């Protein structure tokens, strides 16, 4: 059997699509224990990877996810140790894998946990404390570590070339900004780093757009989405103004 060649581009595609399916790595996700949901997620990731190399199978994808999770956990332990040693952020351990920063979304789910991933269902068995107090303390620690790591590596990211797909398309940038604006409007107080429903829906829309490979059709789709969001926000503003006028009339 020929050796699978995971190029940098394929690894980035794998990680980006992996992040879109929290049921594969977030123990608190409602579908985390659903084998069918996990298999479906793996299949979607495989389809995304296969667009660039049709030779890849779901089994290849699962093995690679296991591999990068294992490497990430190993590197993350070293980073955490350097943080606990009291070193300044500039002296924090530099991971040896180039894609470490792209997997920082895993920090809340791997820190201080012993994980075992199975090939058949991608289930991750996690050893956690039974007491609620211990769990809350661990979550707080995870959030703090994630924040520190984000600040530390975001400085390094600024020195690197930005992803061309994320910066060269003004329509995509506008769409993302609009969705983020909606999230800020309807955002609920969060006690953990888990994603909101709008985050998940935005990722779903992004994954659907990625399946459109005709540039003109893709531009039309993004334009239509922007128009729908614009019209809804405009109607909400009008409704708000009408309610204000109605209130003043009653005073």
Backbone bond lengths (Angstrom), bond angles and torsions (degrees), N, CA, C in turn:
res aa  C-N    CA-C-N  psi(-1)  N-CA   C-N-CA  omega(-1)  CA-C   N-CA-C  phi
1 X - - - 1.466 - - 1.533 110.26 -
2 X 1.339 116.44 129.82 1.456 121.00 -177.92 1.523 110.98 -65.82
3 X 1.324 115.20 145.47 1.457 120.95 179.96 1.524 110.25 -71.09
4 X 1.346 115.27 135.13 1.456 120.36 179.69 1.523 109.40 -76.42
5 X 1.317 116.33 125.85 1.463 120.89 -179.06 1.529 110.00 -99.68
6 X 1.328 115.30 102.77 1.467 120.45 178.45 1.531 108.50 -89.39
7 X 1.317 116.03 98.71 1.460 120.63 177.78 1.524 109.64 -75.02
8 X 1.319 116.10 166.80 1.469 120.81 179.27 1.522 110.82 -58.51
9 X 1.313 116.49 -41.34 1.463 121.26 -179.46 1.521 111.12 -62.89
10 X 1.326 116.79 -41.20 1.464 120.80 179.85 1.528 111.20 -68.51
11 X 1.319 117.04 -37.46 1.468 120.75 179.03 1.521 110.28 -65.40
12 X 1.325 116.88 -41.24 1.468 120.79 177.94 1.527 110.03 -62.26
13 X 1.326 116.49 -44.17 1.466 120.85 178.06 1.522 110.67 -60.78
14 X 1.322 116.27 -43.02 1.465 121.33 179.19 1.526 110.77 -60.68
15 X 1.327 117.13 -49.46 1.464 121.42 -177.04 1.525 111.52 -64.73
16 X 1.329 116.70 -43.97 1.464 120.31 -179.54 1.525 111.24 -60.59
17 X 1.318 116.66 -41.58 1.460 120.20 179.98 1.523 111.74 -75.65
18 X 1.308 116.61 -31.96 1.468 121.53 175.85 1.527 109.77 -61.83
19 X 1.321 116.24 -43.21 1.469 120.49 179.79 1.527 111.62 -62.52
20 X 1.322 117.00 -28.94 1.458 121.40 -178.75 1.526 112.96 -72.31
21 X 1.328 116.94 -8.81 1.465 120.69 -177.05 1.526 110.35 -123.70
22 X 1.341 117.90 76.53 1.470 122.07 -177.70 1.521 114.29 -61.21
23 X 1.328 117.66 -15.65 1.466 118.97 178.33 1.528 110.80 -64.98
24 X 1.336 117.47 -14.76 1.460 121.57 -179.72 1.524 113.29 -88.31
25 X 1.345 116.76 -15.87 1.472 117.67 -175.30 1.524 115.45 -139.90
26 X 1.333 117.58 -12.32 1.468 120.39 -178.72 1.526 110.57 -102.32
27 X 1.336 118.60 107.49 1.471 122.23 -178.46 1.524 113.45 -59.17
28 X 1.334 117.58 -19.75 1.464 120.38 -178.55 1.528 112.54 -92.52
29 X 1.320 116.78 -3.34 1.463 119.47 179.42 1.524 109.79 -69.09
30 X 1.325 116.48 142.09 1.468 120.38 -175.01 1.527 113.29 -62.97
31 X 1.329 117.68 -22.61 1.460 120.77 -179.80 1.527 112.39 -106.59
32 X 1.329 117.15 13.93 1.466 120.69 -177.03 1.530 112.01 -60.79
33 X 1.322 116.87 -33.83 1.469 121.02 -178.54 1.523 112.47 -96.39
34 X 1.323 116.56 5.33 1.461 121.55 -178.05 1.534 109.68 -93.00
35 X 1.325 115.45 106.89 1.469 120.84 -176.98 1.523 111.68 -61.92
36 X 1.341 116.12 -38.55 1.465 119.72 -178.96 1.528 111.05 -65.75
37 X 1.332 116.11 -40.33 1.466 120.10 179.04 1.527 110.53 -63.82
38 X 1.329 115.73 -39.60 1.464 119.84 179.83 1.532 111.53 -68.13
39 X 1.314 116.31 -41.40 1.464 119.62 178.02 1.526 110.71 -62.94
40 X 1.346 114.95 -39.47 1.464 119.92 178.65 1.526 110.23 -64.73
41 X 1.334 116.22 -40.53 1.467 120.64 179.00 1.528 110.75 -63.17
42 X 1.329 116.20 -44.00 1.469 120.61 178.45 1.525 110.62 -61.48
43 X 1.330 116.26 -39.80 1.461 120.35 -179.89 1.528 111.19 -64.02
44 X 1.339 116.32 -40.33 1.467 119.93 179.41 1.526 111.02 -66.91
45 X 1.327 115.95 -38.85 1.466 119.61 177.80 1.528 109.56 -64.91
46 X 1.330 115.61 -41.23 1.468 120.73 179.19 1.523 110.85 -61.35
47 X 1.327 116.27 -41.79 1.466 120.49 179.48 1.525 110.96 -62.97
48 X 1.339 116.34 -39.15 1.468 120.32 179.33 1.528 110.56 -65.69
49 X 1.336 116.01 -41.88 1.467 120.66 179.21 1.528 110.39 -68.96
50 X 1.336 115.91 -38.87 1.466 120.93 -177.34 1.526 112.76 -65.65
51 X 1.332 116.34 -20.66 1.461 119.01 177.36 1.528 110.68 -63.76
52 X 1.330 115.43 -26.52 1.464 120.29 179.89 1.525 112.16 -100.82
53 X 1.339 115.40 -22.90 1.464 119.95 176.20 1.529 108.46 -154.92
54 X 1.326 117.60 98.61 1.471 122.27 -175.79 1.524 115.14 -64.73
55 X 1.328 117.67 -7.45 1.462 120.58 -178.64 1.528 112.57 -76.68
56 X 1.325 117.19 -16.49 1.457 120.52 -176.45 1.526 111.78 -76.65
57 X 1.335 115.75 139.70 1.464 122.11 179.37 1.526 109.88 -113.33
58 X 1.332 115.96 171.43 1.463 120.92 178.26 1.525 110.40 -61.22
59 X 1.318 116.14 -35.24 1.462 120.58 178.87 1.531 110.88 -64.97
60 X 1.325 116.18 -39.57 1.465 120.35 176.99 1.522 110.73 -62.32
61 X 1.323 115.18 -41.82 1.469 120.63 -179.11 1.522 110.75 -65.08
62 X 1.332 117.09 -45.14 1.465 120.33 -179.91 1.533 111.51 -62.19
63 X 1.313 115.81 -42.13 1.469 119.32 179.86 1.525 111.24 -64.85
64 X 1.328 115.87 -39.49 1.461 119.13 -179.43 1.528 110.86 -68.64
65 X 1.331 117.14 -38.55 1.464 120.38 177.47 1.522 109.93 -62.31
66 X 1.332 116.18 -43.94 1.465 120.12 177.00 1.522 110.79 -58.28
67 X 1.320 114.90 -42.59 1.463 120.60 -177.29 1.529 112.16 -65.29
68 X 1.332 116.73 -47.96 1.468 118.74 -177.65 1.526 111.24 -71.82
69 X 1.336 117.40 -30.42 1.470 119.45 175.94 1.528 109.98 -65.52
70 X 1.317 115.38 -42.95 1.457 119.95 179.84 1.527 110.87 -63.26
71 X 1.326 116.08 -45.35 1.462 120.38 178.99 1.524 111.26 -64.90
72 X 1.337 115.42 -40.82 1.463 119.50 179.99 1.525 110.65 -62.55
73 X 1.339 116.45 -45.31 1.466 120.41 179.76 1.525 110.93 -59.63
74 X 1.332 115.76 -41.42 1.466 120.69 179.80 1.530 110.71 -63.55
75 X 1.325 115.81 -47.15 1.463 120.29 -180.00 1.526 111.08 -67.80
76 X 1.327 116.04 -37.87 1.467 119.78 -178.70 1.527 111.27 -65.61
77 X 1.327 116.58 -36.11 1.467 119.83 176.90 1.529 110.71 -60.68
78 X 1.327 116.15 -39.01 1.463 119.97 178.61 1.528 110.91 -67.67
79 X 1.328 115.52 -39.49 1.467 119.74 178.56 1.521 110.27 -63.73
80 X 1.351 115.58 -45.96 1.462 120.25 -179.39 1.525 110.80 -61.74
81 X 1.320 116.42 -39.41 1.466 120.28 179.47 1.522 111.21 -63.44
82 X 1.334 115.91 -39.99 1.466 119.04 179.76 1.521 111.05 -69.39
83 X 1.343 116.50 -31.85 1.464 120.15 176.97 1.525 110.53 -67.92
84 X 1.337 115.84 -42.62 1.463 120.50 -178.38 1.526 112.10 -70.11
85 X 1.323 116.38 -20.49 1.465 119.44 -178.63 1.522 112.22 -75.10
86 X 1.348 115.99 -8.01 1.462 119.85 178.10 1.506 114.19 90.41
87 X 1.330 117.59 10.51 1.460 120.75 178.60 1.520 109.84 -67.82
88 X 1.312 116.87 153.01 1.455 120.82 174.85 1.512 109.59 -70.66
89 X 1.333 117.12 162.62 1.466 120.56 -177.28 1.523 112.29 -60.85
90 X 1.338 116.89 -27.61 1.464 119.86 179.34 1.525 112.25 -73.54
91 X 1.345 115.99 -16.15 1.465 120.17 -177.97 1.522 112.40 -107.69
92 X 1.323 116.84 7.58 1.460 120.49 178.44 1.528 109.48 -61.61
93 X 1.324 116.15 142.36 1.470 122.00 -178.87 1.527 111.26 -50.08
94 X 1.302 115.78 131.85 1.462 122.24 178.79 1.523 109.20 -91.90
95 X 1.349 118.50 111.19 1.466 121.44 -179.06 1.524 111.85 -56.26
96 X 1.306 115.72 147.33 1.462 120.80 -177.44 1.525 112.61 -85.98
97 X 1.341 117.66 -10.71 1.465 120.80 178.85 1.530 108.94 -101.74
98 X 1.311 116.70 131.70 1.464 121.24 -173.46 1.527 113.04 -67.86
99 X 1.339 117.38 -22.65 1.461 119.97 -176.05 1.520 112.82 -93.50
100 X 1.324 118.49 9.42 1.469 121.99 -177.65 1.529 111.92 -54.41
101 X 1.324 116.61 -47.63 1.464 120.72 -176.97 1.524 112.14 -61.22
102 X 1.329 116.85 -31.40 1.458 120.67 -178.41 1.527 112.05 -71.04
103 X 1.336 116.73 -15.37 1.461 121.02 -179.25 1.529 112.96 -106.81
104 X 1.314 117.20 14.86 1.464 119.99 -179.42 1.528 112.37 -62.26
105 X 1.339 116.97 -19.38 1.465 119.29 177.70 1.535 111.45 -65.00
106 X 1.338 116.54 -13.88 1.467 120.67 179.39 1.525 113.12 -84.36
107 X 1.331 117.09 -14.46 1.466 120.62 -174.11 1.529 113.70 -50.37
108 X 1.348 119.32 -47.73 1.471 118.90 -179.06 1.527 113.32 -64.33
109 X 1.327 116.99 -14.79 1.463 120.58 -174.20 1.525 113.75 -107.73
110 X 1.330 117.75 -7.18 1.465 119.55 -178.92 1.521 113.30 -120.41
111 X 1.311 118.42 -17.71 1.459 120.42 -175.82 1.525 111.12 -65.37
112 X 1.326 115.12 130.55 1.466 122.16 178.23 1.525 112.78 55.98
113 X 1.317 115.99 29.80 1.461 119.45 178.49 1.517 109.04 -127.55
114 X 1.321 115.71 142.80 1.458 120.85 175.50 1.510 107.20 -99.60
115 X 1.322 116.34 113.34 1.459 120.29 -172.72 1.518 112.37 -109.13
116 X 1.316 114.20 147.63 1.461 120.74 175.48 1.514 107.46 -136.00
117 X 1.324 116.33 119.65 1.450 120.99 -177.64 1.523 109.66 -106.00
118 X 1.327 117.15 131.92 1.456 120.67 179.96 1.514 109.84 -100.70
119 X 1.324 116.45 147.93 1.453 120.85 -179.34 1.517 112.16 -70.39
120 X 1.324 117.30 -36.14 1.450 120.46 -172.39 1.516 113.47 -68.76
121 X 1.322 117.37 -41.35 1.464 118.97 -174.02 1.515 113.95 -125.44
122 X 1.328 117.60 -1.40 1.457 122.31 -176.94 1.515 111.04 57.26
123 X 1.341 116.91 28.95 1.454 120.65 179.79 1.518 109.12 -80.85
124 X 1.290 116.63 141.85 1.454 121.70 -178.84 1.509 108.70 -117.96
125 X 1.347 115.58 113.47 1.449 120.12 -179.48 1.512 108.42 -86.18
126 X 1.316 116.94 126.95 1.451 120.93 -173.47 1.508 111.76 -119.89
127 X 1.346 115.83 131.54 1.454 121.29 175.81 1.517 108.41 -89.86
128 X 1.333 117.25 112.43 1.455 121.48 -178.63 1.508 109.78 -129.20
129 X 1.327 116.78 160.32 1.453 122.33 177.58 1.518 109.93 -70.12
130 X 1.347 116.91 146.35 1.452 120.59 -178.96 1.516 112.55 -81.30
131 X 1.306 116.96 -30.15 1.461 118.90 -176.18 1.509 110.89 -75.04
132 X 1.345 117.00 143.70 1.445 122.45 -179.41 1.520 111.12 -64.49
133 X 1.334 116.36 -36.22 1.458 120.71 -179.05 1.513 110.94 -63.07
134 X 1.334 116.34 -44.09 1.460 120.46 179.81 1.512 110.62 -64.23
135 X 1.334 116.78 -39.09 1.457 120.62 -179.13 1.521 110.89 -64.73
136 X 1.357 116.27 -42.55 1.453 119.57 -179.75 1.521 110.80 -66.06
137 X 1.343 116.23 -38.59 1.463 120.40 178.92 1.513 110.54 -63.30
138 X 1.342 116.02 -41.69 1.464 120.66 -179.32 1.516 110.40 -65.62
139 X 1.357 117.00 -40.94 1.449 120.49 -180.00 1.515 110.94 -63.17
140 X 1.342 116.19 -41.69 1.458 120.35 178.82 1.519 110.58 -61.51
141 X 1.347 115.63 -42.31 1.462 120.60 178.49 1.514 110.93 -63.52
142 X 1.350 116.72 -41.28 1.456 120.91 179.37 1.520 110.97 -61.45
143 X 1.346 115.64 -44.08 1.450 120.20 -178.91 1.518 110.68 -63.48
144 X 1.335 116.30 -41.36 1.462 120.97 179.79 1.520 110.77 -63.78
145 X 1.336 116.23 -44.88 1.464 120.43 -179.84 1.516 110.85 -63.96
146 X 1.332 115.79 -42.30 1.462 119.76 -179.92 1.521 110.51 -61.88
147 X 1.338 115.92 -39.83 1.462 120.41 179.61 1.522 111.25 -64.90
148 X 1.336 116.39 -44.50 1.465 120.90 179.80 1.526 110.66 -63.30
149 X 1.340 115.64 -45.14 1.460 119.45 -179.33 1.519 111.05 -63.64
150 X 1.331 115.57 -39.76 1.462 119.49 -179.99 1.523 110.52 -62.15
151 X 1.340 116.53 -45.84 1.463 120.55 179.46 1.523 111.39 -63.37
152 X 1.334 115.45 -41.31 1.463 120.12 -177.65 1.518 112.26 -65.65
153 X 1.342 115.64 -48.87 1.457 118.47 -174.02 1.521 113.43 -85.04
154 X 1.338 117.14 -16.11 1.458 118.76 175.99 1.525 109.93 -67.06
155 X 1.347 116.76 -31.41 1.458 120.97 177.20 1.524 109.99 -65.67
156 X 1.333 115.51 -38.29 1.465 118.85 179.70 1.523 110.67 -73.17
157 X 1.328 115.39 -33.90 1.460 118.96 -178.93 1.520 111.40 -64.24
158 X 1.342 117.13 -33.39 1.455 120.82 -178.58 1.520 111.64 -63.05
159 X 1.329 116.33 -23.38 1.451 120.87 -178.81 1.519 111.56 -84.34
160 X 1.341 115.71 -8.88 1.458 119.61 -177.87 1.515 110.63 -102.35
161 X 1.292 115.00 161.92 1.454 120.30 -179.73 1.509 110.33 -68.59
162 X 1.362 116.97 131.13 1.454 120.94 179.28 1.514 109.60 -71.52
163 X 1.324 115.03 152.10 1.462 120.39 178.64 1.523 109.72 -61.40
164 X 1.313 116.69 121.19 1.459 121.40 -175.37 1.523 112.40 -59.04
165 X 1.320 117.52 -36.44 1.456 120.45 -178.35 1.518 112.39 -65.69
166 X 1.341 116.79 -26.12 1.455 120.37 -176.07 1.522 112.44 -88.03
167 X 1.345 117.44 -17.32 1.454 119.48 -173.29 1.521 114.05 -116.62
168 X 1.326 118.10 -19.40 1.454 120.41 -174.52 1.516 113.13 -89.10
169 X 1.315 118.12 -10.80 1.458 121.77 -177.42 1.524 109.88 -108.84
170 X 1.337 118.45 99.81 1.468 120.80 -177.60 1.516 113.31 -62.91
171 X 1.330 117.24 -30.24 1.464 119.76 -179.87 1.516 110.33 -68.60
172 X 1.357 116.76 -41.93 1.459 120.07 178.30 1.526 110.54 -64.93
173 X 1.337 116.30 -39.78 1.466 120.17 178.35 1.517 110.29 -61.21
174 X 1.339 116.10 -43.59 1.467 120.29 179.85 1.524 111.05 -63.59
175 X 1.343 116.18 -39.90 1.461 120.39 179.46 1.520 111.14 -62.76
176 X 1.335 116.59 -45.80 1.463 120.97 179.89 1.517 110.64 -62.69
177 X 1.339 116.92 -42.35 1.462 120.65 -179.98 1.521 111.25 -63.92
178 X 1.333 116.62 -37.88 1.460 120.55 179.52 1.515 110.87 -66.69
179 X 1.341 116.93 -43.43 1.458 120.85 178.93 1.522 111.05 -64.53
180 X 1.334 116.92 -38.61 1.457 120.36 177.20 1.520 110.86 -65.25
181 X 1.345 115.95 -34.98 1.458 120.16 178.61 1.520 110.54 -64.56
182 X 1.338 115.54 -41.03 1.466 119.95 177.41 1.521 110.63 -64.76
183 X 1.321 116.32 -38.09 1.463 119.71 179.65 1.525 110.56 -62.92
184 X 1.327 116.25 -42.75 1.462 119.80 179.61 1.519 111.59 -63.54
185 X 1.345 116.23 -33.42 1.461 120.45 -179.08 1.526 111.75 -69.95
186 X 1.315 115.80 -40.62 1.461 119.66 -174.45 1.529 113.21 -107.31
187 X 1.311 116.47 8.82 1.463 120.15 -176.44 1.520 111.87 -62.35
188 X 1.322 115.46 134.76 1.455 121.47 177.17 1.519 108.74 -99.60
189 X 1.343 117.67 154.14 1.466 119.54 178.20 1.519 110.21 -57.76
190 X 1.327 116.71 129.67 1.461 121.31 -178.75 1.523 110.26 -112.14
191 X 1.328 117.26 133.22 1.465 121.39 178.48 1.522 110.98 -100.78
192 X 1.346 116.17 -7.63 1.462 120.27 178.70 1.519 108.43 -132.66
193 X 1.335 116.14 -178.29 1.451 120.92 179.61 1.526 111.77 -91.58
194 X 1.331 117.80 13.10 1.455 120.99 -178.30 1.525 109.96 -67.37
195 X 1.315 116.72 152.10 1.453 121.77 -176.44 1.526 111.54 -78.96
196 X 1.331 115.94 148.40 1.450 121.06 177.15 1.523 108.97 -79.75
197 X 1.345 115.85 169.41 1.455 119.95 178.29 1.526 110.26 -61.88
198 X 1.346 116.37 -35.34 1.459 119.96 -179.48 1.526 110.45 -68.53
199 X 1.348 117.03 -37.29 1.471 120.59 175.87 1.524 110.15 -57.05
200 X 1.337 114.55 -49.68 1.465 120.45 -177.06 1.522 110.89 -64.17
201 X 1.357 116.13 -40.90 1.460 119.38 -179.58 1.525 110.62 -67.35
202 X 1.339 115.99 -38.85 1.464 120.01 178.88 1.529 110.40 -62.13
203 X 1.329 116.32 -39.00 1.462 120.53 178.37 1.528 110.61 -67.66
204 X 1.342 115.39 -35.34 1.465 119.32 178.23 1.531 109.83 -63.90
205 X 1.351 115.98 -45.49 1.461 120.20 178.75 1.528 109.93 -60.36
206 X 1.334 115.80 -42.02 1.468 120.03 179.70 1.526 111.14 -61.81
207 X 1.344 116.02 -42.03 1.468 119.54 -179.54 1.525 111.35 -65.96
208 X 1.342 116.17 -35.61 1.463 119.95 178.19 1.535 110.26 -68.06
209 X 1.330 116.47 -41.63 1.460 120.08 179.74 1.529 111.22 -63.61
210 X 1.326 116.29 -33.43 1.464 120.07 -179.58 1.527 112.15 -66.34
211 X 1.326 116.60 -19.09 1.461 120.08 -179.62 1.527 111.84 -84.52
212 X 1.338 116.33 -7.15 1.466 120.82 177.46 1.527 107.79 -92.57
213 X 1.304 117.03 113.96 1.464 120.70 -172.83 1.529 113.29 -105.15
214 X 1.331 116.21 -2.31 1.459 120.13 174.38 1.526 107.87 -90.47
215 X 1.323 117.63 117.51 1.471 121.86 -173.31 1.526 112.31 -59.10
216 X 1.325 117.36 -41.68 1.464 120.28 -178.33 1.526 111.25 -67.42
217 X 1.338 116.45 -43.17 1.466 120.57 178.83 1.523 109.96 -65.05
218 X 1.329 116.67 -38.84 1.463 120.86 178.86 1.523 110.79 -62.50
219 X 1.330 116.88 -43.29 1.466 120.51 178.40 1.526 110.87 -62.88
220 X 1.334 116.86 -39.75 1.466 120.72 177.82 1.523 110.90 -63.40
221 X 1.338 116.10 -41.09 1.462 120.70 -179.09 1.522 110.93 -64.10
222 X 1.335 116.10 -45.86 1.464 119.98 -179.47 1.526 111.10 -66.34
223 X 1.337 115.58 -36.80 1.467 119.73 177.76 1.530 110.49 -64.38
224 X 1.340 116.14 -40.95 1.466 120.63 179.73 1.526 111.04 -65.17
225 X 1.335 116.33 -40.96 1.469 120.67 178.44 1.522 110.53 -62.24
226 X 1.329 115.95 -44.27 1.466 120.14 179.22 1.522 111.45 -62.02
227 X 1.336 116.26 -39.57 1.463 120.40 179.71 1.522 111.40 -65.43
228 X 1.340 116.19 -41.45 1.465 120.11 179.46 1.521 110.46 -62.25
229 X 1.332 116.42 -47.02 1.464 120.55 -179.65 1.528 110.61 -64.04
230 X 1.339 116.30 -40.91 1.466 120.59 179.59 1.526 110.73 -61.63
231 X 1.336 116.89 -46.51 1.466 120.72 -178.72 1.522 111.96 -64.23
232 X 1.325 117.05 -39.28 1.463 120.52 178.88 1.524 110.55 -65.36
233 X 1.334 116.60 -44.64 1.464 120.02 179.10 1.528 110.98 -64.40
234 X 1.330 115.98 -36.53 1.461 120.62 178.96 1.527 110.32 -65.99
235 X 1.345 116.72 -42.66 1.463 120.85 178.32 1.524 111.40 -65.52
236 X 1.335 116.28 -37.45 1.468 120.13 177.80 1.524 110.67 -63.31
237 X 1.331 115.60 -39.67 1.462 120.26 179.12 1.524 110.67 -65.79
238 X 1.343 116.73 -42.39 1.461 120.41 178.38 1.521 110.84 -62.54
239 X 1.340 116.19 -42.77 1.457 120.74 -179.79 1.520 110.33 -62.96
240 X 1.322 116.05 -40.04 1.461 120.65 178.98 1.522 110.70 -63.46
241 X 1.341 116.47 -40.96 1.457 120.82 179.73 1.525 111.23 -67.17
242 X 1.336 116.52 -39.46 1.463 120.72 179.02 1.523 111.27 -64.54
243 X 1.328 116.18 -40.67 1.459 120.12 178.27 1.520 110.90 -64.32
244 X 1.331 115.91 -36.58 1.461 120.17 179.43 1.518 110.57 -67.02
245 X 1.346 116.12 -42.60 1.466 120.52 178.55 1.520 110.73 -64.34
246 X 1.334 115.98 -42.16 1.463 120.86 179.56 1.523 110.81 -62.71
247 X 1.330 116.20 -38.59 1.466 120.79 179.10 1.524 110.69 -65.68
248 X 1.339 116.58 -42.26 1.462 120.70 -179.40 1.525 111.34 -66.71
249 X 1.338 116.88 -34.18 1.466 120.65 178.58 1.517 112.00 -66.25
250 X 1.333 115.72 -30.22 1.461 119.86 -178.01 1.523 112.33 -83.45
251 X 1.327 115.90 -16.00 1.472 118.92 -178.66 1.529 110.69 -74.27
